[in-house]
């Protein structure tokens, strides 16, 4: 049943079209006759065409039968030919002898060629050695003999390889030929007796192959010398190019291409043998794969170039005196070499060598390995910091300035771990600073404790130590390195470490000074003299440190961004305050030493013995102070001396007030007179060191106390009130003072204090703006 195809008319649809109206029904007979006629014509056409196709098929089958018959006949004929070829002697009279004669003739010809080559080889080698020596004598010269030497050595090497291969493979079947070669070799080499028969000479040799190998030794040595020269030229191509001999690169490429072609032929023969076609491979005598060692000259030339890059990097480090920072600063030559490659060598190499890429990758790998080794060997902090900068500069110069493909610079130097390198740098800085300061403090503290020699003095006569200068030489060196990195974050962290180091030194000095002071006041007999002098030297040293710190802060502040400026300034200000604190502590120790020595005299103040004319402790105090002050004024920094004077006055006033508070009886009016004499004597002494106006303000507290002591019963209240406004209520001190006066009985003291207390309670007076001296009096 015919398939219905959409879109095409069917028989029914065609008939329906003709009978669509009633008038058309009358034409049915005519339509039937027409259709029958068309069917008959169609059947005739189909039958004729089917017959033609059947005839064609029959003809094709007959042709296939004939072809099969012809193929069988051809196979039979080929079998007969193969049988005849396999053993022609069975059909041709005397053919076997012809074959044997042909083989003998061929071997004889080969033997004669080899013998002649052996006899002429040494003279050729001598000539080639002379040519090679001429080229090697000028290592940066044009090497004009490179190609001729290679051509002749190639011929001789091919001859050697084929000869040794035949000697190895032929064995007993080669027989007389191998013996003839050995005899030729023996007759060509030096012999103790040249006239001796060849058979006699051969008897001393272990085998034919050993004889040949010995004969070819000189050829092997010449080839080795040529290769050493050849690959040396490859390593020094840049030097050759700079010397105007870039044409050597062309000759190197030519030699490498020739050797590469020979390698390819040898590989092809080996592949044929591996595939099982040994007979085919054996036909190519000049391509014996077993007779040639693959040389891979192109790969070895590229390896030599890379080795040259590595050697140049290592040599540059030695030229820099193995100074990491200097080496990095001088690495501009690498970029210059890349430019030289582009200008002088790229056009000398075939494009597929990609010689610029080879050099860029060669230098990059050499730098990568060398930098990694350098970091592993724990270089100094300056080198670490400079390396962290160099990696960015290197990548930028290569990619931006030279237009190098970034893919050629993989992996990046330091594997992109510059941050870790900065951490290593800061770790080394921390370690080095700790070591340096520990060693510095060890030496300085030893001098401080042993005091074998007086402290050093500067041109002004001030005592000093070397610690300040040495410490800040080290700190400034590290700060300068951080500045050179152009990284404010690095500088900030270095300043943090410097602050930590300085604060640590300050703490240790305070502990050391306090320890020696405690030994001094404890009367330690083992204490070495000279503590005062070394304390002055240390105090002066700390002032120098504070000045150096301030200078460092002033230098760095305008050089850093706002983000890090305040942190850096704060750290340095903190360190500067620490140095001033140590200096102040030293000044206080000097004062404490003075008043410790004055204890016997200060204990007498306002005591019963003090009231007698025979005892004058104030004069003893002033004379002792004078002795100390003469020494301090000469050897102490002027700023520190001014501070010492202020603190000394303050300590004197406190000491005298403590004596007043401690006294249990004041003999009036003698106590007033003696006290007035004490104050006048002390005032006159201090007047030599401070202006009178300032000194009057200092001594006002003792004048006020003297006024209270000398006031009558009725006037005490009036004199107390100015004292109250300046120094606070101090009721306990006032009451003790009144009780000590022998001119006031208990009831009078009670009346005075009652009126004072009522006045204090009834009238509120603002406390002094600054804590008064009475707030600093030690507890009873």
Secondary structure by P-SEA (a helix, b strand, c coil): cbbbbcccccaaaaaaaaacccccccaaaaaaaaaaaaaaaaaaaaaaaaaaaaaaaaaaaaaaaaaaaaaaaaaaaaaaaaaaaacccccccaaaaaaaaaaaaaaaaaaaaaaaaaaaaaaaaaaaaaaaaaaaacccccccaaaaaaaaaaaaaaaaaaaaaaaacccccaaaaaaaaaaaaaaacccccccccaaaaaaacccaaaaaaaaaaaaaaaaaaaaaaaaaaaaaaaaaaaacccaaaaaaaaaaaaaaaaaaaaaaaaaaaaacaaaaaaaccccccccccccaaaaaaaaaaaaaaaaaaaaaaaaacccaaaaaaacaaaaaaaaaaacccccccccccaaaaaaaaaaaaaaaaaaaaaaaacccaaaaaaaaaaaaaaaaaaccccccccccccccccccaaaaaaaaaaaaaaaaaaaaaaaaaaaaaaaaaacccccccccccccccaaaaaaaaaaaaaaaaaaaaccaaaaaaaaaaaaaaaaaaaaaaaaaaaaaaaaaaacccccccaaaaaaaaaaaaaaaaaaaaaaaaaaaccccccccaaaaaaaaaaaaaaaaaaaaaaaaaaaaaaaaaaaaaaaaccccccccccccaaaaaaaaaaaaaaaaaacccaaaaaaaaaaaaaaaaaaaaaaaaacccccaaaaaaaaaaaaaaaaaaacccccaaaaaaaaaaaaaaaaaaaccccaaaaaaaaaaaccccaaaaaaaaaaacccccaaaaaaaaaaaaaaaaacccccccccccccccccc
